[in-house]
Amino acid sequence: MTDIILYDYWRSSASYRVRIVLNLKGVAYTATSTSLLDGEQKAPAYVARNPQGLVPMLSIDGHDLTQSLAIIDYLDAKYDDPPMVSSDPAERATTLAQALVIAADIHPVNNLRILKYLKKELGQDQEVIDNWYRHWIAEGFVALETMAPETGLFGGDKPNLADVCLVPQMYNARRFDLDLQDFPKLERIESACNQLEAFRKAAPEAVKPA
Ligand SMILES: N[C@@H](CCC(=O)N[C@@H](CS)C(=O)NCC(=O)O)C(=O)O
């Protein structure tokens, strides 16, 4: 048991980002599974600490940190090796833009509560919902493929924030059977990242509760 507790869910891609960064930086933590399927993220005791009722949340240094990119920013400030963004302003802005294609533009419209709303409130069937899901990933990936480097990772020879956001989003794309043939650079980066232990140990199947 460590003092750093990550409230996550094995299939949550925002949690997956934080797990990767904790591993890359060698920060020991204890994971507490918050089952999204059982609605544990909406339990009053959890919402009292995280008013959005979402995962991840990182309990560290007496703080309950929320929002995966804010958590990663905290970790980056506290544990600077390896850095998730460059200190060069232009490189930093480029990495943030690449990461935000996923974190700000793809992921929010495909979140569980959006999918539930499409189904329950708007009465859409599963096929429509799956097409919705694939549509928004594909649209973002078309841009990201153009933004991706010809060789190496987004971070060059070491993963950065864009790589950390990409791998969980690729996992989601595969889970929903998105055809990835138009995204060879993204597939190359995913595959290179998944050679690294920090990524492998953070993968949903590696952390899935028994
Ligand atoms: N922007 C937030 C997104 C957090 C988020 O949407 N988490 C999802 C799992 S990936 C969640 O908790 N969903 C529960 C729900 O929709 O009820 C972040 O990056 O942390």
The ligand as a MOL file (V3000), in Angstrom:
LIG
                    3D

  0  0  0     0  0            999 V3000
M  V30 BEGIN CTAB
M  V30 COUNTS 20 19 0 0 0
M  V30 BEGIN ATOM
M  V30 1 N -11.6860 14.6920 -19.3590 0
M  V30 2 C -11.7030 13.7000 -18.3280 0
M  V30 3 C -12.5710 12.5720 -18.7820 0
M  V30 4 C -12.8360 11.5930 -17.6760 0
M  V30 5 C -13.8430 10.5720 -18.1410 0
M  V30 6 O -14.6880 10.8600 -18.9860 0
M  V30 7 N -13.7680 9.3590 -17.6030 0
M  V30 8 C -14.6710 8.3360 -18.0170 0
M  V30 9 C -13.9270 7.0280 -18.2380 0
M  V30 10 S -12.7200 7.1570 -19.5020 0
M  V30 11 C -15.7320 8.1250 -16.9750 0
M  V30 12 O -15.4660 8.2040 -15.8020 0
M  V30 13 N -16.9630 7.8550 -17.4180 0
M  V30 14 C -18.0320 7.5930 -16.5290 0
M  V30 15 C -19.3350 8.0950 -17.0170 0
M  V30 16 O -19.4060 8.5570 -18.1650 0
M  V30 17 O -20.2880 7.9830 -16.2530 0
M  V30 18 C -10.2980 13.2100 -18.0470 0
M  V30 19 O -9.4450 13.3200 -18.9310 0
M  V30 20 O -10.0270 12.7380 -16.9340 0
M  V30 END ATOM
M  V30 BEGIN BOND
M  V30 1 1 1 2
M  V30 2 1 2 3
M  V30 3 1 2 18
M  V30 4 1 3 4
M  V30 5 1 4 5
M  V30 6 2 5 6
M  V30 7 1 5 7
M  V30 8 1 7 8
M  V30 9 1 8 9
M  V30 10 1 8 11
M  V30 11 1 9 10
M  V30 12 2 11 12
M  V30 13 1 11 13
M  V30 14 1 13 14
M  V30 15 1 14 15
M  V30 16 2 15 16
M  V30 17 1 15 17
M  V30 18 2 18 19
M  V30 19 1 18 20
M  V30 END BOND
M  V30 END CTAB
M  END
